[in-house]
Each structure stands twice: as C-alpha cells, then as structure tokens.
Amino acid sequence: MPSKWLESVLKKLDEADAGTPKHVSLYAGLVQAIESGTLKPGQKLPTETELAEALPLSIGTIQRALGSLVGDGLVLRRRGAGSFVAHPQKLLEHPLHCRFVGSHGFLPVYSQLIGRKLIAAQGPWSAPLKQNGQSVLRIDRKISINREFNVLSRIYVDLLRFPLLMTCPASGLASTNIKLLLAKQYRISISHIEQSLHLQPFPEPVRRTLELEAGETGLRLDLLAIETNGRVALFQELFVPNNPYRLVVSDKFGTGDGEAAETPRKPTRMTSKP
C-alpha cells in the first residue's frame, strides 16, 4: 500500500475530534488524498480487508466510508476488479442557480455528469420546448454541495437546435454552465430565468441517484431560460433534498463576455428544508 497517502489518512484520523464518527474521518482523509493528487485517478484501492489490516478501523467502518465515496462519484467499483479512484468531480463554473449559503458565504459546488440521452416521454419540459418525438436531449448531473449533500440536475434542450450538447466531451460538459455555453456557442441571448418551486416526494429514480429513503420529500426547482425573443432555450429541474442551508434564488441572468456570473439585486432567499 502506498505509504504517502496512507500516512495522510492516518494523520487525518489522528487529528479528528473525539466526537467525530470514524467513518466520517476516514472519508475526509481519503477525499483529501484524492483531491491533493496523492491518490491518483484510475489508481486501484486496496481491498477492504487490506485497509482493515493497515488502519485501526473495522471493516464496517471502512465499508461505510467507501460507500460514501462511491455515492459522491470519487470512487468507482468494478465488479470482479475492485475499487478505483475516479476522476474527481470538478467545480461547477458559475453555479447561477444552485447556490447555498454557509457561514462564510456560498458553498463550493462540484458537478459530475451521470448521463445524457434522447427522451420521448412527455413532461413539464414538453410544451416550453415544443417537444417533437425524441428531439429532446436530457443531461443529468449529480451536484455535490460542499461534499455534504447532493442535488440532481436535469437539463432538457431541443437537440435539433443545440447538437453540440450531444457530441461535446463528457469531461467538459460535467463542469460547464450549460446556459453560458449555449449563449457563447450559439450566440443566443438569455434575458432572464423563470422559476417555480414544488415540495414533493421524490420519484424512485431520483431517490436512488441521491441515495435517499423511500418517501423522502424535497424541493423540485423548475427553471426556464428565456431568450430576449421570448423563446425558451432550455428547461432545468433541480431536485434538492432536505438540508440545513439557505438556497439563494434569482431570476436575473448576465452573460457578458460569456464569463460573467449572475449578479442579483434582491435575490429571493428560501430555506430548502421542507
């Protein structure tokens, strides 16, 4: 087992507060080793038994920490091959509509692409996008808020208008603000965002992605990106589970040179705890 990253994990365990659960300390130590590059993308991790022999922890504790890493997209499990370090989630560029406030300002937002596909099903996106057959592309991203909880983002676009979103590399699409990407690549001008908020039990596929219990209730935030000519550029759903932070929402949108972030005057503030 590589001594360098093992030493950093052991140090994290030693520095943990007495009341911190051991699986949380192990998780934090492994995240630190991954983000610092001590554990590299693609590197195979020792087995749970090997980790239990090297660390002063039980297999149950190790399994809980590894399970959290898998859930957050930092570790991949391959049947019959073992566990491997994934490419770390990237900071989302200009998270205009997934901003949560902590004690020191907005929390960091990490994003992972988990799928994109053409869909034929009808839904709240169909009328705004004038859905025709399977021309609607859905992009699913799992968004980690400060590594504390996950939000599911689903973005729907007319693929006939924006074919780049199907062919662009997955690595870039994971961390790109898609509204700004469309404004830059297709020269569209988004004037504002229309939003609606729903409190509801999450569907089973959403619960599975976010690792939530059956019947758990959360917020679904629907967003329509409206162009200056009144046309809808995209429809987005954000599924936000119960959490202790305040979600800041604004209908303003500023693209500038393609790099500017949103600068709301008087944002609507709401607690995302149902």
C-alpha positions in Angstrom: 0.0 0.0 0.0 1.5 3.4 -0.9 2.9 4.8 2.3 2.4 8.5 1.3 -1.4 8.5 1.0 -1.7 6.0 3.9 0.2 8.4 6.1 -2.1 11.3 5.2 -5.1 9.2 6.0 -3.7 8.2 9.4 -2.9 11.8 10.1 -6.5 12.8 9.4 -7.7 10.1 11.7 -5.4 11.2 14.5 -6.5 14.9 14.1 -10.2 14.1 14.2 -12.3 15.4 17.1 -13.2 12.8 19.7 -16.9 13.0 18.8 -16.4 12.6 15.0 -17.5 9.2 13.7 -14.6 7.2 12.4 -16.1 6.6 9.0 -16.5 10.3 8.6 -12.8 10.9 9.5 -11.8 8.1 7.1 -13.9 9.6 4.3 -12.4 13.0 4.9 -8.8 11.6 4.8 -9.4 9.7 1.6 -11.1 12.8 0.0 -8.0 14.9 0.9 -5.7 12.2 -0.6 -7.7 12.2 -3.8 -8.0 16.0 -4.2 -4.3 16.5 -3.4 -3.3 14.0 -6.0 -1.7 11.6 -3.6 -4.3 9.1 -4.7 -4.4 9.5 -8.5 -7.4 9.0 -10.9 -7.5 5.4 -12.0 -5.4 4.1 -9.1 -6.7 0.9 -7.6 -7.5 0.9 -3.9 -6.6 -1.9 -1.5 -9.4 -4.3 -0.6 -11.5 -3.7 2.5 -9.6 -6.4 4.2 -6.2 -4.9 3.3 -7.4 -1.5 4.6 -8.6 -3.0 7.8 -5.2 -4.6 8.4 -3.4 -1.3 7.7 -5.8 1.1 9.6 -7.1 1.0 13.2 -10.6 0.6 11.9 -13.2 -2.1 11.5 -14.3 -3.4 8.1 -17.8 -2.0 8.8 -16.3 1.5 9.2 -14.3 1.1 6.0 -17.3 -0.1 4.1 -19.3 3.0 5.2 -16.6 5.4 4.2 -16.0 3.7 0.8 -19.8 3.6 0.2 -19.9 7.4 0.7 -17.0 7.9 -1.7 -18.8 5.8 -4.3 -22.0 7.7 -3.8 -20.2 11.0 -4.3 -18.5 9.8 -7.5 -15.0 9.8 -6.1 -14.5 6.1 -6.2 -15.7 3.6 -8.8 -16.4 -0.1 -8.1 -15.9 -2.5 -11.0 -17.3 -6.0 -10.4 -14.6 -8.5 -10.2 -11.9 -5.9 -10.5 -12.1 -3.9 -7.3 -12.4 -0.2 -6.4 -10.6 2.6 -8.3 -10.2 6.3 -7.8 -12.5 8.2 -10.2 -11.7 11.5 -11.9 -12.6 14.0 -9.2 -15.7 16.0 -9.5 -15.0 19.4 -10.9 -16.0 22.7 -9.5 -19.1 23.8 -11.5 -18.4 27.0 -13.4 -20.6 29.9 -12.3 -23.3 27.9 -10.5 -26.0 30.6 -11.0 -29.0 28.6 -9.7 -27.6 26.1 -7.3 -26.1 28.4 -4.6 -26.3 27.6 -1.0 -25.1 29.9 1.8 -22.8 28.7 4.6 -21.3 30.6 7.5 -18.6 32.0 5.2 -20.5 32.7 2.0 -21.6 30.5 -0.9 -20.6 26.8 -0.6 -18.4 25.2 -3.3 -20.4 23.3 -5.9 -18.9 20.2 -7.6 -20.5 18.6 -10.6 -20.4 15.1 -12.2 -22.0 14.1 -15.5 -24.0 10.9 -14.9 -25.9 10.7 -18.2 -27.3 12.2 -21.4 -30.0 10.7 -23.6 -32.8 11.4 -26.0 -36.2 11.1 -24.5 -39.7 10.6 -25.9 -41.5 10.9 -22.6 -43.7 14.0 -22.0 -43.3 16.2 -19.0 -43.2 19.8 -17.9 -40.5 20.5 -20.4 -42.5 19.4 -23.4 -44.7 22.5 -24.0 -41.9 25.1 -23.4 -39.5 23.2 -25.7 -42.2 22.3 -28.3 -41.1 18.7 -28.0 -41.4 16.7 -31.2 -40.7 12.9 -31.0 -37.3 12.2 -29.5 -35.7 15.6 -30.3 -35.3 16.5 -26.6 -31.9 15.8 -25.0 -31.8 15.3 -21.2 -28.5 15.9 -19.4 -28.2 14.5 -15.9 -25.6 15.8 -13.5 -25.1 14.9 -9.8 -24.1 18.1 -8.0 -22.3 17.9 -4.6 -22.8 20.9 -2.3 -19.6 21.2 -0.3 -19.3 17.4 -0.2 -22.2 17.4 2.3 -25.2 16.5 0.2 -26.1 16.0 -3.4 -28.6 17.7 -5.8 -29.8 16.2 -9.0 -29.8 18.5 -12.0 -31.7 17.5 -15.2 -31.4 19.9 -18.2 -33.6 19.5 -21.2 -32.9 21.1 -24.6 -34.0 20.8 -28.2 -31.2 18.7 -29.8 -32.1 20.0 -33.3 -31.2 23.5 -32.1 -28.1 22.5 -30.0 -26.5 19.4 -31.3 -23.2 20.3 -29.7 -24.5 19.1 -26.3 -24.7 15.5 -27.6 -21.2 15.4 -29.1 -19.1 17.6 -26.8 -16.7 15.7 -24.5 -18.3 14.4 -21.3 -15.4 15.7 -19.2 -16.1 19.3 -20.3 -19.9 19.0 -20.0 -19.6 17.9 -16.4 -18.4 21.2 -15.1 -19.7 23.7 -17.7 -22.5 26.1 -17.0 -24.7 25.0 -19.9 -26.7 28.3 -20.1 -23.4 30.2 -20.6 -22.2 27.5 -23.1 -25.3 28.0 -25.3 -25.0 31.7 -25.1 -21.4 31.6 -26.2 -21.5 28.8 -28.9 -24.9 29.5 -30.4 -25.0 33.3 -29.9 -28.3 33.2 -28.2 -29.2 36.0 -25.7 -30.8 34.8 -22.5 -32.7 37.7 -20.8 -34.0 36.1 -17.6 -34.9 32.8 -15.8 -38.5 31.9 -14.9 -38.7 29.6 -11.9 -41.3 27.6 -10.0 -40.9 25.7 -6.8 -42.5 22.4 -5.8 -42.5 20.5 -2.5 -43.0 16.8 -3.2 -41.9 13.2 -2.6 -39.1 12.4 -4.9 -39.6 9.7 -7.7 -37.7 6.5 -7.1 -35.0 7.1 -9.8 -34.2 10.5 -8.1 -34.1 8.9 -4.7 -31.8 6.2 -6.0 -29.4 8.7 -7.5 -29.4 10.9 -4.4 -29.3 7.8 -2.0 -32.5 8.9 -0.2 -35.0 6.8 1.7 -38.4 5.9 0.2 -41.0 8.6 0.6 -38.5 11.3 1.4 -39.7 14.8 0.5 -37.7 17.6 -1.0 -37.8 20.6 -3.3 -38.0 20.5 -7.1 -37.0 23.8 -8.6 -38.0 24.2 -12.3 -36.2 26.8 -14.4 -36.9 28.1 -17.9 -34.1 30.1 -19.6 -35.9 32.7 -21.7 -34.2 34.4 -24.7 -34.7 38.0 -25.5 -37.1 37.0 -28.3 -39.3 35.1 -25.8 -38.1 31.6 -26.9 -37.2 29.0 -24.3 -33.5 27.9 -24.6 -33.7 25.2 -22.0 -35.7 23.7 -19.2 -34.0 22.6 -16.0 -35.1 20.6 -12.9 -33.2 20.7 -9.7 -34.0 18.1 -7.0 -32.9 19.4 -3.7 -33.1 17.1 -0.6 -33.6 18.3 2.9 -30.5 20.2 4.2 -29.7 22.9 6.7 -28.6 25.6 4.3 -30.3 28.6 2.6 -30.8 28.4 -1.1 -30.5 31.8 -2.9 -32.7 32.1 -6.0 -32.7 34.9 -8.6 -34.4 35.4 -12.0 -31.5 37.5 -13.3 -29.1 36.3 -15.9 -26.0 38.0 -17.2 -23.7 36.6 -19.8 -21.5 39.5 -20.7 -18.4 38.0 -22.4 -19.5 34.5 -21.6 -17.7 34.6 -18.3 -19.8 36.8 -16.1 -21.8 35.3 -13.3 -25.3 36.3 -12.0 -25.5 39.5 -10.0 -29.0 39.6 -8.5 -30.1 42.9 -6.9 -32.6 41.5 -4.4 -32.5 37.7 -4.5 -35.3 35.6 -3.2 -34.0 33.6 -0.2 -35.5 30.4 0.9 -34.5 27.6 3.2 -34.5 24.3 1.3 -35.6 22.4 4.4 -39.2 21.4 3.9 
